[in-house]
Amino acid sequence: MLDTKQLKTLVVDAIEEMKGNDIHVIDVSVKSSFTDNMVIASGTSTRHVKSISENVAMKAKKAGMHPLGVEGEQMGDWVLVDLGDVVVHVMLPDVRDFYGLEKLWSVSPGDRAGSGES
């Protein structure tokens, strides 16, 4: 079983492998009771969003972490993959701008993927 840090790394790697854009990792553990971290990324089309989320789910399953749920695959403009300690949102850029999850969860510069966050 992966710990939270390993799971975050697996998710970010799976998104990057599929060329997902603008990846943000947000620690919401003090603000949320349903998860510890959110990972938000963008895809360039509905097919790209679906492919990214499918890759995240597949990589998690291979590591022994079966998603608790996957929502939004039909439409493909916003797909959520619930991995328990990490919830993944893959969205089209216009949908992402409209909902503003980063602002809602108060993203700081240290929350960006690859910034040395632990």
MIZADREN-379412 format. One line per 5 residues: their letters; for each residue x negated, y, z of N, C-alpha, C, O. Coordinates in steps of 0.001 Angstrom, whole numbers. Layout:
REM residues N
a = X:Y:Z:X:Y:Z:X:Y:Z:X:Y:Z  ...;
REM end
This chain:
REM residues 118
mldtk = -850:-1188:0:0:0:0:-890:1244:0:-1876:1316:733  -528:2210:-825:-1305:3439:-917:-930:4395:213:227:4462:627  -1929:5137:705:-1597:6214:1639:-1174:7433:816:-1254:7413:-412  -728:8483:1487:-194:9653:797:-1224:10314:-119:-899:10704:-1240  -2447:10438:352:-3496:11069:-462:-3754:10259:-1729:-3884:10829:-2812;
qlktl = -3828:8953:-1606:-4044:8086:-2766:-2868:8172:-3733:-3055:8176:-4950  -1656:8240:-3187:-472:8337:-4018:-444:9655:-4790:-107:9672:-5974  -799:10767:-4123:-881:12062:-4821:-1886:11990:-5957:-1616:12478:-7055  -3038:11390:-5709:-4072:11264:-6733:-3581:10414:-7897:-3795:10766:-9057  -2925:9302:-7595:-2381:8434:-8635:-1390:9207:-9506:-1432:9107:-10732;
vvdai = -502:9974:-8879:513:10738:-9611:-138:11778:-10514:190:11863:-11698  -1048:12563:-9971:-1709:13605:-10763:-2483:12970:-11917:-2445:13478:-13038  -3179:11873:-11658:-3921:11184:-12724:-2979:10672:-13820:-3290:10773:-15006  -1829:10123:-13416:-858:9606:-14386:-287:10737:-15242:-63:10554:-16439  -52:11893:-14640:444:13052:-15392:-630:13558:-16350:-351:13828:-17519;
eemkg = -1854:13685:-15852:-2952:14167:-16701:-3216:13214:-17862:-3523:13653:-18970  -3098:11909:-17610:-3310:10907:-18654:-2340:11109:-19823:-2679:10826:-20972  -1137:11597:-19524:-120:11832:-20550:-101:13286:-21021:833:13726:-21692  -1150:14020:-20657:-1302:15422:-21083:-194:16328:-20560:246:17243:-21256  261:16068:-19317:1214:16962:-18671:553:18300:-18393:-662:18376:-18208;
ndihv = 1353:19351:-18364:840:20711:-18219:1163:21306:-16857:2118:20901:-16194  340:22282:-16451:618:23130:-15296:1027:22330:-14055:2114:22519:-13509  149:21448:-13630:435:20548:-12503:222:21287:-11187:-830:21881:-10951  1244:21235:-10338:1140:21819:-9001:1439:20731:-7982:2387:19963:-8147  634:20665:-6933:871:19767:-5803:1209:20647:-4608:431:21527:-4240;
idvsv = 2360:20412:-4008:2830:21251:-2911:3040:20395:-1666:3777:19410:-1701  2395:20769:-574:2606:20112:714:3856:20726:1337:3857:21898:1713  4912:19937:1443:6176:20421:2019:6482:19722:3343:7615:19766:3821  5488:19086:3929:5704:18272:5126:6262:19061:6305:7013:18511:7111  5909:20338:6418:6432:21133:7530:7772:21787:7179:8438:22344:8052;
kssft = 8169:21719:5898:9400:22360:5445:10486:21363:5087:11628:21762:4858  10165:20081:5031:11086:19089:4504:11063:17811:5336:10025:17421:5869  12211:17174:5438:12267:15882:6117:12361:14726:5125:12275:13565:5525  12537:15030:3816:12727:13959:2836:11441:13532:2133:11395:12453:1542  10398:14361:2186:9122:14007:1561:8016:14857:2170:8282:15864:2826;
dnmvi = 6788:14445:1948:5635:15215:2416:5049:16099:1317:4495:17162:1597  5175:15654:64:4548:16373:-1050:5442:16366:-2270:6173:15410:-2531  5365:17462:-3012:6005:17531:-4317:4917:17761:-5348:3982:18533:-5135  5060:17077:-6460:4191:17314:-7595:5098:17798:-8720:6069:17129:-9075  4779:18957:-9274:5578:19554:-10341:4692:19707:-11564:3563:20191:-11476;
asgts = 5223:19286:-12713:4467:19377:-13971:5431:19651:-15116:6639:19446:-14997  4880:20113:-16214:5686:20390:-17405:5293:19473:-18549:4147:19040:-18672  6301:19189:-19390:6082:18486:-20639:6513:19390:-21777:7232:20365:-21561  6083:19076:-22978:6329:19953:-24121:7643:19670:-24839:8094:20496:-25632  8264:18532:-24584:9531:18152:-25216:10241:17173:-24283:9651:16694:-23315;
trhvk = 11508:16876:-24576:12215:15908:-23723:11526:14546:-23784:11434:13856:-22769  11047:14160:-24946:10341:12880:-25068:9055:12881:-24244:8716:11875:-23621  8342:13999:-24239:7112:14117:-23464:7416:14040:-21970:6708:13361:-21226  8468:14736:-21526:8872:14700:-20117:9193:13265:-19704:8750:12798:-18654  9965:12574:-20538:10314:11176:-20239:9063:10294:-20193:8926:9456:-19301;
sisen = 8159:10481:-21145:6936:9668:-21195:6056:9888:-19971:5504:8940:-19413  5932:11137:-19561:5134:11438:-18362:5740:10747:-17151:5033:10084:-16391  7043:10900:-16971:7692:10309:-15791:7638:8784:-15835:7463:8143:-14799  7785:8206:-17010:7670:6749:-17145:6273:6279:-16775:6119:5238:-16136  5246:7038:-17170:3872:6673:-16840:3633:6752:-15331:2967:5890:-14757;
vamka = 4179:7789:-14695:4061:7915:-13230:4695:6699:-12553:4084:6081:-11681  5917:6359:-12956:6619:5224:-12349:5871:3913:-12586:5750:3095:-11674  5371:3710:-13804:4647:2489:-14141:3360:2357:-13317:3075:1293:-12768  2584:3450:-13234:1330:3416:-12464:1611:3159:-10981:878:2421:-10323  2677:3772:-10465:3043:3560:-9059:3419:2097:-8825:2983:1495:-7844;
kkagm = 4219:1530:-9714:4617:126:-9582:3401:-788:-9598:3306:-1718:-8797  2462:-520:-10521:1251:-1340:-10602:438:-1271:-9310:-273:-2214:-8964  550:-140:-8597:-176:32:-7330:648:-449:-6136:232:-288:-4989  1821:-1042:-6404:2645:-1583:-5329:3623:-595:-4715:4222:-877:-3677  3790:562:-5349:4717:1595:-4849:5893:1700:-5811:5814:2412:-6813;
hplgv = 6967:1006:-5519:8134:1052:-6392:8936:2319:-6114:9244:2618:-4960  9274:3063:-7161:10043:4294:-6966:11357:4019:-6232:12038:3028:-6493  11694:4923:-5308:12973:4826:-4609:14108:5234:-5529:15257:4841:-5326  13780:6028:-6548:14766:6452:-7516:14123:7256:-8619:13076:7876:-8436  14776:7234:-9778:14366:8056:-10918:15647:8682:-11448:16609:7979:-11758;
egeqm = 15654:9996:-11549:16845:10728:-11991:16509:11607:-13185:15407:12148:-13273  17462:11750:-14108:17319:12692:-15210:16757:12134:-16491:16518:12888:-17434  16538:10839:-16556:15936:10251:-17757:16836:10377:-18984:16338:10468:-20106  18142:10384:-18786:19063:10485:-19921:18875:11789:-20682:18735:11786:-21905  18874:12906:-19956:18747:14218:-20585:17294:14519:-20955:17021:14994:-22057;
gdwvl = 16369:14246:-20047:14956:14414:-20330:14399:15815:-20187:13226:16044:-20483  15228:16773:-19731:14685:18115:-19539:14096:18287:-18151:13280:19181:-17926  14512:17422:-17202:13973:17416:-15841:14116:15999:-15315:15232:15519:-15118  13010:15335:-15088:13043:13984:-14534:12373:14015:-13174:11272:14542:-13013  13062:13436:-12195:12560:13346:-10831:12213:11890:-10550:13016:10993:-10807;
vdlgd = 11019:11662:-10025:10588:10324:-9606:10326:10396:-8105:9417:11097:-7660  11124:9667:-7331:11007:9678:-5874:10137:8506:-5437:10529:7345:-5550  8947:8834:-4936:8016:7820:-4445:7883:7874:-2923:6880:7427:-2368  8897:8423:-2254:8875:8508:-799:8072:9698:-324:8591:10811:-252  6814:9475:0:5947:10551:492:5603:11576:-580:5140:12673:-266;
vvvhv = 5828:11225:-1846:5571:12124:-2964:6789:12099:-3893:7207:11039:-4361  7343:13272:-4148:8436:13404:-5108:7885:14159:-6309:7279:15221:-6162  8099:13603:-7498:7535:14149:-8727:8655:14773:-9559:9688:14148:-9800  8434:16011:-9992:9356:16708:-10887:8606:16972:-12188:7592:17670:-12193  9104:16413:-13291:8529:16690:-14604:9612:17412:-15391:10719:16897:-15553;
mlpdv = 9286:18618:-15884:10314:19480:-16460:9840:20136:-17749:8643:20284:-17997  10821:20526:-18562:10512:21413:-19675:10196:22789:-19105:10759:23157:-18074  9321:23559:-19735:8929:24866:-19188:10100:25818:-18908:10099:26497:-17881  11092:25880:-19794:12203:26798:-19556:13064:26363:-18381:13581:27209:-17653  13226:25070:-18185:13965:24549:-17026:13176:24828:-15753:13743:25212:-14730;
rdfyg = 11891:24634:-15826:11017:24896:-14679:11054:26372:-14285:11133:26698:-13101  10997:27249:-15260:11087:28686:-14981:12433:29045:-14363:12496:29839:-13424  13504:28467:-14884:14845:28782:-14398:15013:28399:-12920:15525:29190:-12128  14585:27194:-12555:14787:26718:-11176:13731:27218:-10206:14017:27332:-9014  12540:27517:-10660:11507:28115:-9823:11166:27354:-8553:11098:27941:-7473;
leklw = 10952:26051:-8678:10650:25240:-7487:9403:25719:-6757:9346:25666:-5528  8402:26187:-7503:7188:26660:-6850:7501:27835:-5930:6994:27897:-4809  8318:28751:-6386:8698:29899:-5553:9572:29458:-4400:9418:29936:-3276  10494:28543:-4676:11392:28037:-3635:10614:27403:-2490:10967:27575:-1323  9566:26675:-2821:8763:25993:-1807:7501:26767:-1455:6602:26214:-822;
svspg = 7412:28028:-1848:6326:28939:-1459:4950:28407:-1795:4145:28143:-901  4678:28251:-3065:3373:27779:-3519:2329:28840:-3248:2533:30023:-3518  1215:28399:-2714:67:29277:-2560:-995:28818:-3550:-908:27694:-4044  -2000:29646:-3860:-3023:29249:-4834:-3709:27930:-4495:-4147:27228:-5406  -3817:27570:-3224:-4474:26335:-2825:-3670:25088:-3143:-4182:23978:-3000;
drags = -2400:25244:-3578:-1551:24107:-3870:-1721:23572:-5283:-1129:22544:-5612  -2499:24222:-6125:-2664:23775:-7509:-3529:22525:-7560:-4498:22395:-6812  -3176:21629:-8432:-3963:20401:-8612:-5389:20769:-9013:-5611:21702:-9785  -6335:20029:-8481:-7718:20241:-8866:-8386:21399:-8149:-9500:21781:-8508  -7732:21968:-7145:-8307:23136:-6464:-9102:22749:-5222:-9516:23602:-4436;
ges = -9306:21434:-5064:-10046:20990:-3888:-9145:20704:-2714:-9624:20495:-1600  -7845:20691:-2945:-6878:20418:-1884:-7019:18958:-1467:-7246:18082:-2302  -6883:18712:-183:-7052:17326:281:-5750:16678:617:-5725:15516:1020;
REM end
